[in-house]
Amino acid sequence: MDRRAGRDPEFEAFVAGAAGRLLHVAVLLTAEPPARAYAAHRILAGALARTYADWERLRGDDPYDHTRQELCAAYARTARRLPPGSGPLAPLGPAERLVLVLRVYEGVAEEVTAAQLGLAPERVEALRNRAVAALREGARSAAGAA
């Protein structure tokens, strides 16, 4: 009997339901335009592959959270090698993007974000505040230039 029988349809259903939102997370992290989100697609594919490899072990756990953690870890490992993006979070550094996407877009608790990123909760709060301030300043500058 194939041990993967029954696993593939469940995984496919998960991907069908979650891939769009996970891709948006990846696009925000890489700051690529959605039409040319090559790095975002690449890190998402890797995160989904790792989730699939862990699928049996994930019974009872949230596969979305697992995949998002894998996605964030992949981004953190490759962020410095990615070309600068042009998306709304492009002015931010990799750590600021990670914190802002997890805390604001995904609504992950500060303590959970800190644990996932290996940072102190105070550092997560400081990065979030700095990121929000940078984005507000950029918006003010853009509005003043218009």
Buried (B, 14 or more C-beta within 10 A) or exposed (E): EEEEEEEEEEBEEBBEEBEEEBBBBBBBBBBBEEEEBEBBBBBBEBBBEBBBEBBEEBEEEEBBBBBBBBBBBBBBEBBEEBEEBEBEBBBBBBBBBBBBBBBBBBEBEBEBBBEBBEBEBEBBBBBBEBBBEBBEEBEEEEEEEE
